[in-house]
Amino acid sequence: MNTLMLQDILGDPEWADLLTPADRRGLTPLFWSHVRPYGEVKLNMTSRLPLSTS
């Protein structure tokens, strides 16, 4: 969902007043689902992990 579109809708009092606190909490993952709490993880797909087979 485009955040600008959501801001436009929530900026309109007619629509914003329809949302309950639970509805607003439901919007949170739209803005925070892309955040990596442990930083960026870079994978080296050209080498293998040194795992033993024994």
Biopython code that builds the backbone (N, CA, C, O; Angstrom):
import numpy as np
from Bio.PDB.StructureBuilder import StructureBuilder

atoms = [
    (1, "MET", "N", (0.847, -1.175, 0.000)),
    (1, "MET", "CA", (0.000, 0.000, 0.000)),
    (1, "MET", "C", (0.891, 1.236, 0.000)),
    (1, "MET", "O", (1.887, 1.303, 0.719)),
    (2, "ASN", "N", (0.531, 2.158, -0.777)),
    (2, "ASN", "CA", (1.274, 3.397, -0.882)),
    (2, "ASN", "C", (1.037, 4.235, 0.373)),
    (2, "ASN", "O", (-0.108, 4.548, 0.700)),
    (3, "THR", "N", (2.107, 4.599, 1.077)),
    (3, "THR", "CA", (1.958, 5.352, 2.330)),
    (3, "THR", "C", (1.393, 6.739, 2.088)),
    (3, "THR", "O", (0.692, 7.271, 2.949)),
    (4, "LEU", "N", (1.678, 7.342, 0.937)),
    (4, "LEU", "CA", (1.113, 8.657, 0.659)),
    (4, "LEU", "C", (-0.395, 8.577, 0.522)),
    (4, "LEU", "O", (-1.115, 9.459, 0.988)),
    (5, "MET", "N", (-0.872, 7.520, -0.117)),
    (5, "MET", "CA", (-2.300, 7.343, -0.254)),
    (5, "MET", "C", (-2.934, 7.166, 1.127)),
    (5, "MET", "O", (-3.993, 7.729, 1.405)),
    (6, "LEU", "N", (-2.293, 6.395, 1.975)),
    (6, "LEU", "CA", (-2.800, 6.179, 3.328)),
    (6, "LEU", "C", (-2.805, 7.475, 4.120)),
    (6, "LEU", "O", (-3.744, 7.736, 4.873)),
    (7, "GLN", "N", (-1.765, 8.293, 3.962)),
    (7, "GLN", "CA", (-1.721, 9.584, 4.644)),
    (7, "GLN", "C", (-2.861, 10.481, 4.173)),
    (7, "GLN", "O", (-3.466, 11.192, 4.974)),
    (8, "ASP", "N", (-3.152, 10.448, 2.885)),
    (8, "ASP", "CA", (-4.257, 11.251, 2.360)),
    (8, "ASP", "C", (-5.583, 10.821, 2.968)),
    (8, "ASP", "O", (-6.404, 11.658, 3.344)),
    (9, "ILE", "N", (-5.785, 9.518, 3.062)),
    (9, "ILE", "CA", (-7.044, 9.007, 3.610)),
    (9, "ILE", "C", (-7.160, 9.346, 5.094)),
    (9, "ILE", "O", (-8.208, 9.801, 5.552)),
    (10, "LEU", "N", (-6.081, 9.123, 5.842)),
    (10, "LEU", "CA", (-6.131, 9.399, 7.277)),
    (10, "LEU", "C", (-6.152, 10.896, 7.564)),
    (10, "LEU", "O", (-6.557, 11.305, 8.653)),
    (11, "GLY", "N", (-5.731, 11.709, 6.623)),
    (11, "GLY", "CA", (-5.788, 13.158, 6.793)),
    (11, "GLY", "C", (-7.187, 13.716, 6.636)),
    (11, "GLY", "O", (-7.460, 14.840, 7.056)),
    (12, "ASP", "N", (-8.073, 12.942, 6.035)),
    (12, "ASP", "CA", (-9.469, 13.353, 5.870)),
    (12, "ASP", "C", (-10.225, 12.975, 7.140)),
    (12, "ASP", "O", (-10.354, 11.788, 7.439)),
    (13, "PRO", "N", (-10.730, 13.952, 7.897)),
    (13, "PRO", "CA", (-11.400, 13.657, 9.174)),
    (13, "PRO", "C", (-12.559, 12.660, 9.047)),
    (13, "PRO", "O", (-12.830, 11.893, 9.971)),
    (14, "GLU", "N", (-13.231, 12.676, 7.910)),
    (14, "GLU", "CA", (-14.355, 11.753, 7.724)),
    (14, "GLU", "C", (-13.897, 10.297, 7.809)),
    (14, "GLU", "O", (-14.572, 9.464, 8.415)),
    (15, "TRP", "N", (-12.749, 9.992, 7.201)),
    (15, "TRP", "CA", (-12.216, 8.634, 7.231)),
    (15, "TRP", "C", (-11.458, 8.354, 8.520)),
    (15, "TRP", "O", (-11.582, 7.271, 9.092)),
    (16, "ALA", "N", (-10.683, 9.312, 8.975)),
    (16, "ALA", "CA", (-9.862, 9.107, 10.167)),
    (16, "ALA", "C", (-10.722, 8.828, 11.394)),
    (16, "ALA", "O", (-10.329, 8.052, 12.264)),
    (17, "ASP", "N", (-11.884, 9.454, 11.465)),
    (17, "ASP", "CA", (-12.767, 9.251, 12.623)),
    (17, "ASP", "C", (-13.418, 7.873, 12.631)),
    (17, "ASP", "O", (-13.938, 7.440, 13.659)),
    (18, "LEU", "N", (-13.395, 7.185, 11.501)),
    (18, "LEU", "CA", (-13.990, 5.850, 11.428)),
    (18, "LEU", "C", (-13.097, 4.772, 12.041)),
    (18, "LEU", "O", (-13.581, 3.706, 12.423)),
    (19, "LEU", "N", (-11.800, 5.046, 12.135)),
    (19, "LEU", "CA", (-10.859, 4.042, 12.629)),
    (19, "LEU", "C", (-10.848, 3.995, 14.159)),
    (19, "LEU", "O", (-10.793, 5.023, 14.834)),
    (20, "THR", "N", (-10.901, 2.791, 14.668)),
    (20, "THR", "CA", (-10.782, 2.583, 16.117)),
    (20, "THR", "C", (-9.293, 2.451, 16.453)),
    (20, "THR", "O", (-8.469, 2.307, 15.550)),
    (21, "PRO", "N", (-8.939, 2.497, 17.747)),
    (21, "PRO", "CA", (-7.533, 2.265, 18.108)),
    (21, "PRO", "C", (-7.009, 0.914, 17.598)),
    (21, "PRO", "O", (-5.851, 0.807, 17.195)),
    (22, "ALA", "N", (-7.856, -0.102, 17.619)),
    (22, "ALA", "CA", (-7.441, -1.417, 17.111)),
    (22, "ALA", "C", (-7.163, -1.356, 15.608)),
    (22, "ALA", "O", (-6.232, -1.998, 15.121)),
    (23, "ASP", "N", (-7.964, -0.588, 14.879)),
    (23, "ASP", "CA", (-7.725, -0.419, 13.445)),
    (23, "ASP", "C", (-6.384, 0.250, 13.198)),
    (23, "ASP", "O", (-5.642, -0.152, 12.302)),
    (24, "ARG", "N", (-6.072, 1.257, 13.977)),
    (24, "ARG", "CA", (-4.801, 1.969, 13.812)),
    (24, "ARG", "C", (-3.614, 1.065, 14.151)),
    (24, "ARG", "O", (-2.574, 1.134, 13.496)),
    (25, "ARG", "N", (-3.767, 0.226, 15.163)),
    (25, "ARG", "CA", (-2.693, -0.728, 15.488)),
    (25, "ARG", "C", (-2.486, -1.713, 14.345)),
    (25, "ARG", "O", (-1.363, -2.158, 14.105)),
    (26, "GLY", "N", (-3.542, -2.051, 13.650)),
    (26, "GLY", "CA", (-3.451, -2.963, 12.518)),
    (26, "GLY", "C", (-2.677, -2.381, 11.349)),
    (26, "GLY", "O", (-2.187, -3.125, 10.499)),
    (27, "LEU", "N", (-2.561, -1.056, 11.294)),
    (27, "LEU", "CA", (-1.808, -0.406, 10.222)),
    (27, "LEU", "C", (-0.305, -0.437, 10.471)),
    (27, "LEU", "O", (0.476, -0.285, 9.532)),
    (28, "THR", "N", (0.110, -0.631, 11.711)),
    (28, "THR", "CA", (1.524, -0.581, 12.079)),
    (28, "THR", "C", (2.408, -1.496, 11.237)),
    (28, "THR", "O", (3.465, -1.049, 10.791)),
    (29, "PRO", "N", (2.033, -2.762, 10.994)),
    (29, "PRO", "CA", (2.908, -3.628, 10.189)),
    (29, "PRO", "C", (3.159, -3.104, 8.772)),
    (29, "PRO", "O", (4.172, -3.444, 8.160)),
    (30, "LEU", "N", (2.255, -2.290, 8.250)),
    (30, "LEU", "CA", (2.473, -1.735, 6.913)),
    (30, "LEU", "C", (3.708, -0.854, 6.862)),
    (30, "LEU", "O", (4.361, -0.747, 5.824)),
    (31, "PHE", "N", (4.027, -0.223, 7.987)),
    (31, "PHE", "CA", (5.145, 0.709, 8.011)),
    (31, "PHE", "C", (6.413, 0.090, 8.588)),
    (31, "PHE", "O", (7.509, 0.582, 8.319)),
    (32, "TRP", "N", (6.291, -0.970, 9.369)),
    (32, "TRP", "CA", (7.448, -1.525, 10.061)),
    (32, "TRP", "C", (7.835, -2.924, 9.605)),
    (32, "TRP", "O", (8.813, -3.466, 10.118)),
    (33, "SER", "N", (7.121, -3.532, 8.674)),
    (33, "SER", "CA", (7.440, -4.896, 8.260)),
    (33, "SER", "C", (8.752, -4.978, 7.481)),
    (33, "SER", "O", (9.330, -6.060, 7.377)),
    (34, "HIS", "N", (9.234, -3.868, 6.936)),
    (34, "HIS", "CA", (10.473, -3.870, 6.155)),
    (34, "HIS", "C", (11.709, -3.628, 7.024)),
    (34, "HIS", "O", (12.829, -3.701, 6.519)),
    (35, "VAL", "N", (11.535, -3.341, 8.317)),
    (35, "VAL", "CA", (12.656, -3.009, 9.199)),
    (35, "VAL", "C", (13.331, -4.288, 9.676)),
    (35, "VAL", "O", (12.668, -5.221, 10.128)),
    (36, "ARG", "N", (14.654, -4.321, 9.572)),
    (36, "ARG", "CA", (15.433, -5.450, 10.070)),
    (36, "ARG", "C", (16.043, -5.040, 11.402)),
    (36, "ARG", "O", (16.954, -4.213, 11.428)),
    (37, "PRO", "N", (15.561, -5.602, 12.512)),
    (37, "PRO", "CA", (16.043, -5.152, 13.826)),
    (37, "PRO", "C", (17.512, -5.464, 14.081)),
    (37, "PRO", "O", (18.107, -4.870, 14.980)),
    (38, "TYR", "N", (18.113, -6.368, 13.325)),
    (38, "TYR", "CA", (19.501, -6.749, 13.563)),
    (38, "TYR", "C", (20.436, -6.211, 12.486)),
    (38, "TYR", "O", (21.551, -6.711, 12.332)),
    (39, "GLY", "N", (20.006, -5.221, 11.756)),
    (39, "GLY", "CA", (20.848, -4.647, 10.715)),
    (39, "GLY", "C", (20.747, -5.416, 9.416)),
    (39, "GLY", "O", (19.913, -6.309, 9.263)),
    (40, "GLU", "N", (21.592, -5.062, 8.505)),
    (40, "GLU", "CA", (21.584, -5.689, 7.190)),
    (40, "GLU", "C", (22.337, -7.012, 7.232)),
    (40, "GLU", "O", (23.419, -7.109, 7.812)),
    (41, "VAL", "N", (21.755, -8.017, 6.616)),
    (41, "VAL", "CA", (22.379, -9.330, 6.554)),
    (41, "VAL", "C", (22.813, -9.565, 5.110)),
    (41, "VAL", "O", (21.986, -9.598, 4.199)),
    (42, "LYS", "N", (24.113, -9.725, 4.915)),
    (42, "LYS", "CA", (24.640, -9.973, 3.571)),
    (42, "LYS", "C", (25.007, -11.452, 3.450)),
    (42, "LYS", "O", (25.726, -11.997, 4.287)),
    (43, "LEU", "N", (24.512, -12.076, 2.421)),
    (43, "LEU", "CA", (24.794, -13.485, 2.171)),
    (43, "LEU", "C", (25.806, -13.614, 1.049)),
    (43, "LEU", "O", (25.681, -12.968, 0.009)),
    (44, "ASN", "N", (26.808, -14.449, 1.267)),
    (44, "ASN", "CA", (27.783, -14.750, 0.228)),
    (44, "ASN", "C", (27.356, -16.065, -0.418)),
    (44, "ASN", "O", (27.587, -17.142, 0.132)),
    (45, "MET", "N", (26.748, -15.966, -1.557)),
    (45, "MET", "CA", (26.224, -17.145, -2.238)),
    (45, "MET", "C", (27.265, -17.838, -3.102)),
    (45, "MET", "O", (26.950, -18.810, -3.789)),
    (46, "THR", "N", (28.528, -17.343, -3.078)),
    (46, "THR", "CA", (29.567, -17.955, -3.904)),
    (46, "THR", "C", (30.448, -18.910, -3.093)),
    (46, "THR", "O", (31.296, -19.594, -3.665)),
    (47, "SER", "N", (30.260, -18.965, -1.786)),
    (47, "SER", "CA", (31.074, -19.890, -0.968)),
    (47, "SER", "C", (30.160, -20.717, -0.076)),
    (47, "SER", "O", (29.022, -20.338, 0.201)),
    (48, "ARG", "N", (30.680, -21.844, 0.363)),
    (48, "ARG", "CA", (29.911, -22.752, 1.199)),
    (48, "ARG", "C", (30.349, -22.628, 2.650)),
    (48, "ARG", "O", (31.486, -22.249, 2.934)),
    (49, "LEU", "N", (29.452, -22.946, 3.557)),
    (49, "LEU", "CA", (29.813, -22.972, 4.981)),
    (49, "LEU", "C", (30.689, -24.183, 5.262)),
    (49, "LEU", "O", (30.461, -25.246, 4.686)),
    (50, "PRO", "N", (31.689, -24.052, 6.136)),
    (50, "PRO", "CA", (32.574, -25.186, 6.451)),
    (50, "PRO", "C", (31.911, -26.146, 7.445)),
    (50, "PRO", "O", (32.289, -26.177, 8.616)),
    (51, "LEU", "N", (30.933, -26.922, 6.990)),
    (51, "LEU", "CA", (30.249, -27.878, 7.843)),
    (51, "LEU", "C", (30.925, -29.247, 7.728)),
    (51, "LEU", "O", (31.286, -29.682, 6.635)),
    (52, "SER", "N", (31.086, -29.903, 8.846)),
    (52, "SER", "CA", (31.687, -31.249, 8.786)),
    (52, "SER", "C", (30.592, -32.279, 8.556)),
    (52, "SER", "O", (29.445, -32.069, 8.952)),
    (53, "THR", "N", (30.935, -33.375, 7.927)),
    (53, "THR", "CA", (29.955, -34.427, 7.637)),
    (53, "THR", "C", (30.010, -35.548, 8.654)),
    (53, "THR", "O", (29.292, -36.536, 8.499)),
    (54, "SER", "N", (30.825, -35.439, 9.682)),
    (54, "SER", "CA", (30.940, -36.524, 10.656)),
    (54, "SER", "C", (29.985, -36.380, 11.810)),
    (54, "SER", "O", (29.970, -37.222, 12.708)),
]
sb = StructureBuilder()
sb.init_structure("model")
sb.init_model(0)
sb.init_chain("A")
sb.init_seg("    ")
for serial, (resi, resn, name, xyz) in enumerate(atoms, 1):
    if name == "N":
        sb.init_residue(resn, " ", resi, " ")
    sb.init_atom(name, np.array(xyz, "f"), 0.0, 1.0, " ", f" {name:<3s}", serial, name[0])
structure = sb.get_structure()
